[in-house]
């Protein structure tokens, strides 16, 4: 019985060693691709944050200014066009302030880090996962 147990332990041990070697080679092959994907995702994510929090409010404010400077908006009473002008201007200013805070705190530094120092960016992203 000892010989059978020893053979079973040896065969299981060999299978575990084979699996570990296969996993190690797979990890070594996939690590550079994973690093590239982390950097690409960081660039895309932070660029989209910048676009959303800075471009969209700017468009809202410019539309508010465009509608607000036309003569027929403020003739007598508030028309639906005038109300839309006020609402878009208020929301544009509100989102601009939020966008400025969010982008200055998170998106701009991370985007710069991903573009200029991708290895540092990868290390920080991996440390967030742990």
FIMI-820719 format. One line per field, with one value per residue (C-alpha): residue number from 1; residue in three letters; x, y, z. Coordinates in nm, 4 decimals, padded with zeros to 6 digits. Example, Ala and Ser with C-alpha at 12.3 -4.5 7.8 and 13.67 -1.06 7.14 Angstrom:
2
fike	(1:2);
zake	(Ala:Ser);
east	(01.2300:01.3670);
north	(-00.4500:-00.1060);
up	(00.7800:00.7140);
END
This chain:
130
fike	(1:2:3:4:5:6:7:8:9:10:11:12:13:14:15:16:17:18:19:20:21:22:23:24:25:26:27:28:29:30:31:32:33:34:35:36:37:38:39:40:41:42:43:44:45:46:47:48:49:50:51:52:53:54:55:56:57:58:59:60:61:62:63:64:65:66:67:68:69:70:71:72:73:74:75:76:77:78:79:80:81:82:83:84:85:86:87:88:89:90:91:92:93:94:95:96:97:98:99:100:101:102:103:104:105:106:107:108:109:110:111:112:113:114:115:116:117:118:119:120:121:122:123:124:125:126:127:128:129:130);
zake	(Unk:Unk:Unk:Unk:Unk:Unk:Unk:Unk:Unk:Unk:Unk:Unk:Unk:Unk:Unk:Unk:Unk:Unk:Unk:Unk:Unk:Unk:Unk:Unk:Unk:Unk:Unk:Unk:Unk:Unk:Unk:Unk:Unk:Unk:Unk:Unk:Unk:Unk:Unk:Unk:Unk:Unk:Unk:Unk:Unk:Unk:Unk:Unk:Unk:Unk:Unk:Unk:Unk:Unk:Unk:Unk:Unk:Unk:Unk:Unk:Unk:Unk:Unk:Unk:Unk:Unk:Unk:Unk:Unk:Unk:Unk:Unk:Unk:Unk:Unk:Unk:Unk:Unk:Unk:Unk:Unk:Unk:Unk:Unk:Unk:Unk:Unk:Unk:Unk:Unk:Unk:Unk:Unk:Unk:Unk:Unk:Unk:Unk:Unk:Unk:Unk:Unk:Unk:Unk:Unk:Unk:Unk:Unk:Unk:Unk:Unk:Unk:Unk:Unk:Unk:Unk:Unk:Unk:Unk:Unk:Unk:Unk:Unk:Unk:Unk:Unk:Unk:Unk:Unk:Unk);
east	(00.0000:00.2893:00.4200:00.0816:00.0450:00.3964:00.3269:00.0015:00.1729:00.4522:00.2082:-00.0012:00.3155:00.4365:00.1003:00.1165:00.4699:00.3655:00.0691:00.2903:00.5378:00.2583:00.1085:00.4455:00.5074:00.1542:00.2056:00.5382:00.3812:00.0744:00.2353:00.3436:00.0013:-00.1669:00.0554:-00.0301:-00.3998:-00.3795:-00.2115:-00.4525:-00.7524:-00.6157:-00.5629:-00.9092:-01.0866:-00.9239:-00.9711:-01.3421:-01.3670:-01.1988:-01.4287:-01.7429:-01.6641:-01.5124:-01.6512:-02.0182:-02.0528:-01.8703:-02.1223:-02.4088:-02.2676:-02.2055:-02.5602:-02.6927:-02.4925:-02.6045:-02.9702:-02.9398:-02.7993:-03.0762:-03.3310:-03.6494:-03.5671:-03.6110:-03.8836:-04.1646:-04.2218:-04.0080:-04.0617:-03.9714:-03.6560:-03.5633:-03.6275:-03.4145:-03.1426:-03.1442:-03.1533:-02.8704:-02.6601:-02.7119:-02.6428:-02.3438:-02.1906:-02.2696:-02.1136:-01.8148:-01.7383:-01.7803:-01.5750:-01.2971:-01.2785:-01.2971:-01.0558:-00.7999:-00.8060:-00.8145:-00.8354:-00.5611:-00.2868:-00.3717:-00.3797:-00.0437:00.0979:-00.0284:00.1183:00.4507:00.5324:00.3400:00.5410:00.4596:00.0949:00.0951:00.2520:-00.0118:-00.2960:-00.1661:-00.1245:-00.4902:-00.5902:-00.4087);
north	(00.0000:00.2342:00.1909:00.2707:00.5752:00.6877:00.6457:00.8368:01.1192:01.1301:01.1409:01.4124:01.6063:01.5799:01.7044:02.0021:02.0836:02.0596:02.2867:02.5383:02.5484:02.5974:02.8755:03.0458:03.0462:03.1733:03.4539:03.5544:03.5664:03.7655:04.0200:04.2710:04.2562:04.3154:04.6154:04.7656:04.7130:04.8814:05.1888:05.2049:05.1762:05.4508:05.6845:05.6167:05.6408:05.9678:06.1175:06.0384:06.1968:06.5095:06.5195:06.4711:06.7083:06.9873:06.9768:06.9057:07.1920:07.4235:07.3406:07.4030:07.7417:07.8450:07.7463:07.9421:08.2463:08.2078:08.1825:08.4497:08.7101:08.6743:08.9594:08.7523:08.5556:08.8369:09.0468:09.0368:08.7198:08.4162:08.2011:07.8328:07.9375:08.1741:07.9102:07.6616:07.9253:07.9780:07.6069:07.5197:07.8065:07.7018:07.3350:07.4261:07.6329:07.3642:07.0867:07.3065:07.3531:06.9826:06.9001:07.1324:06.9704:06.6128:06.6613:06.8564:06.5939:06.2708:06.2702:06.5143:06.3744:06.0154:06.0975:06.2714:05.9824:05.7251:05.9202:06.0243:05.7498:05.4350:05.2081:05.4255:05.4262:05.0454:05.0106:05.2398:05.0544:04.7186:04.8516:04.9592:04.6014:04.4629);
up	(00.0000:00.0660:-00.2875:-00.4420:-00.2209:-00.3086:-00.6830:-00.6502:-00.4611:-00.7214:-01.0132:-00.8498:-00.7629:-01.1227:-01.2521:-01.0155:-01.1300:-01.4966:-01.4306:-01.2478:-01.5366:-01.7887:-01.5778:-01.5445:-01.9195:-01.9832:-01.7310:-01.8837:-02.2312:-02.1225:-01.8877:-02.1584:-02.3212:-01.9876:-01.9194:-02.2594:-02.1976:-01.8559:-02.0067:-02.3028:-02.0732:-01.8498:-02.1443:-02.2838:-01.9484:-01.8485:-02.1957:-02.1820:-01.8379:-01.9693:-02.2696:-02.0669:-01.7826:-01.9908:-02.3445:-02.2685:-02.0170:-02.2556:-02.5257:-02.2833:-02.1836:-02.5443:-02.6416:-02.3473:-02.4561:-02.8172:-02.7263:-02.4594:-02.6945:-02.9513:-02.9356:-02.9345:-02.6183:-02.3663:-02.5310:-02.2773:-02.0829:-02.0441:-02.3471:-02.3631:-02.5474:-02.2632:-01.9993:-02.1929:-02.2124:-01.8373:-01.7584:-01.9961:-01.8622:-01.4996:-01.5704:-01.7853:-01.5051:-01.2475:-01.4565:-01.5388:-01.1703:-01.1018:-01.4109:-01.3050:-00.9612:-01.0910:-01.3786:-01.1793:-00.9046:-01.1024:-01.4801:-01.5797:-01.3516:-01.4451:-01.8159:-01.7949:-01.5946:-01.8455:-02.1369:-01.9840:-01.7324:-01.8246:-01.5922:-01.2937:-01.3987:-01.4236:-01.0785:-00.9273:-01.0969:-00.9803:-00.6256:-00.6314:-00.7097:-00.4073);
END
